[in-house]
C-alpha cells in the first residue's frame, strides 16, 4: 500500500514529466535560480534552487515545509514563466500555502527572488 506522501510524490513527478521543457518555453534562457524563503509566525527557512535549463520542466512547485500540512504546495509557475517570457533578469513574488494543518488553513508563506540570464 502506498502512503499519502508517496502518492503525492508520484503525482508531482508525473506533472513534472508531463510539463514542457523550460528550454523549449523560453529559448535563449541560459541560467535560472530561485532563492526561496518560507516564513512562519516564528521564523523561517531559506534555500536556493538552481535549475538545469536544458532538462528542467517549465513547472515550479515547492512543497510546503510543514510536515503536518496536507495537500500543501506552492505553485510558482505562472509568476516565474511570466518573468522569464519577458526576459526579466531579476524578479520576485510570494505565495500562500493552500493546504491545511488539522482543521485550520496552513499559515505558511514563501517569498522568492529569481535570477535569470539569457543568451544575446
C-alpha positions in Angstrom: 0.0 0.0 0.0 1.3 3.4 -0.9 1.4 6.1 1.7 -0.2 9.5 1.1 3.2 11.1 0.9 4.4 8.5 -1.7 1.2 9.2 -3.8 1.8 12.9 -3.7 5.4 12.4 -4.7 4.4 10.2 -7.6 1.7 12.8 -8.7 4.3 15.6 -8.6 6.8 13.5 -10.6 4.1 12.8 -13.2 3.2 16.5 -13.5 6.9 17.3 -14.0 7.3 14.6 -16.6 4.2 15.9 -18.5 5.3 19.6 -18.4 7.1 21.0 -21.4 10.8 21.6 -21.0 11.9 25.0 -19.8 14.3 25.4 -22.7 11.5 25.0 -25.3 9.3 27.5 -23.5 12.0 30.2 -23.0 14.5 29.9 -25.9 17.8 31.7 -25.0 17.5 31.1 -21.2 20.9 30.1 -20.0 20.6 30.3 -16.2 17.9 30.3 -13.6 17.9 30.2 -9.9 15.3 30.9 -7.2 16.1 32.0 -3.7 13.1 30.7 -1.6 12.3 31.8 1.9 9.5 30.1 3.8 8.1 32.2 6.6 6.0 31.2 9.6 4.9 33.1 12.6 8.0 32.1 14.5 10.8 32.2 11.9 11.6 30.8 8.5 14.0 28.8 6.3 15.8 29.9 3.2 17.3 27.9 0.3 18.4 28.3 -3.3 17.2 26.2 -6.2 19.4 26.2 -9.3 17.8 24.7 -12.5 19.5 22.8 -15.3 17.7 24.8 -18.1 18.1 22.2 -20.8 16.5 19.4 -18.7 14.2 21.3 -16.2 10.4 21.2 -16.7 8.6 24.5 -17.1 6.9 23.8 -13.8 7.8 25.4 -10.5 6.3 23.6 -7.5 7.6 24.0 -3.9 6.3 21.7 -1.2 5.1 23.2 2.0 7.7 23.0 4.7 5.3 21.9 7.4 5.3 18.1 7.6 1.8 18.2 9.1 0.4 20.1 6.2 -2.0 18.2 3.9 -2.0 18.9 0.2 0.3 21.9 0.8 2.4 23.2 -2.1 3.3 26.4 -3.7 2.8 26.7 -7.5 5.1 29.5 -8.7 4.8 28.5 -12.4 2.7 31.4 -13.6 4.8 34.1 -11.9 8.1 32.6 -12.9 7.1 31.9 -16.5 5.7 35.4 -17.0 9.0 36.9 -15.8 11.1 34.5 -18.0 9.0 35.1 -21.1 9.5 38.8 -20.6 13.3 38.1 -20.3 13.5 39.7 -16.9 16.9 39.1 -15.2 15.5 39.5 -11.7 12.0 39.1 -10.3 10.3 38.2 -7.1 7.0 37.0 -5.7 5.2 35.3 -2.9 2.7 32.5 -2.4 0.5 31.4 0.4 0.1 27.7 1.1 -3.3 26.3 0.2 -3.0 23.2 2.3 -4.4 22.5 5.8 -3.0 21.6 9.2 -5.7 19.7 11.1 -8.9 21.7 10.7 -7.1 25.0 10.0 -5.6 26.5 6.9 -1.8 26.3 6.7 -0.3 29.7 7.5 3.0 29.3 5.7 4.0 31.8 3.1 7.0 31.7 0.7 8.8 34.6 -0.8 11.1 34.1 -3.7 13.7 36.1 -5.7 14.6 34.8 -9.1 17.7 35.5 -11.2 17.9 34.6 -14.8 20.3 35.0 -17.7 19.8 34.8 -21.4 22.0 34.5 -24.5 22.1 37.5 -26.7 
